Amino acid sequence: MAPKSPFNLGPMIEKDKLAAKGNNYAEWFRTLGLDLRVAKKDSVLKAALPAAPAADATEDAKNVYASKVNDTPQFNA
């Protein structure tokens, strides 16, 4: 099986920017959803990030949480 390559949302966001007035929001959101679906990351739009595991949680639980945090797109404000 090929190694999992990182998903870079940056070029897609640069290509289809959200207008300052937000008048293209519906099209932007639709395109974002399609891009995420192709990358099999569309769950970030459908589900909230779970609560962080407790300090005494298993290493597996911490890894699952870290994976979900890493999958969540980070937008610069």
N, C-alpha and C positions, 0 to 999 in steps of 0.2 A: 504494500500500500504506500502511496506517495506521501511524503510529509505534508502536514497541514500548513499552508502558506497563510501569512497574516492578511487580514482584510483591511484595505485602505479605503476609507470612505472619502478622503480628501478630494481626489480628482472629480468624483461625482458631484460633490457639493460645490466645487469651483465652477463646474460646467453649468449647473442648474441652480443658480443662487436665488435665495428668497429675496424678493424686492423689498426695499426699505419701507414702503407703505404697506407691504403685505398683500398687494392686489393679485399676486400670483400664488397665494398660499395653497389653494386646492391642487393646482398642477404640480407645485413643488413637493407637496406631501405625497401625492400619488407617485411621482417619480422616485422619491426617497423610498417609499414602500416597495416599489418594483425592484430597485437596486438592492435593497436589503433582502428581499425574497430570493433573488438570484444567488446572493451570497449565503443563503440559509441563515440569516441573522434577523429575520423579520419578527422574531419573538420579542425583541427589545421594544417594539412599538405596541405589542399586545399585552405585555405583563410588566408589572412594577418590579423594580429591583428588590429582591428579598432582604430581610433584615440581616445585618452582619452576624456571623456565628459568634457564640460566646467564646471567651478566652480559653475555656477548657474543652471546646469542641474537637472532634476528631480532625486529623489532618485532611481526610477526604472531604469533610464538610467545608473546611477552609478553602480547599482547592476548587470545589464547585462554586463557592461564592466568588473567589478571585476570577474564575473563568467568566462568570456572568458580568462582573464589573468590567473586565477587559473587553467583552463583547458590546457593551453599551457605548454608543457613539459619544465622544466628548466634543462639544461645540464650544468654540472660543467666543466669549461674550464681547 
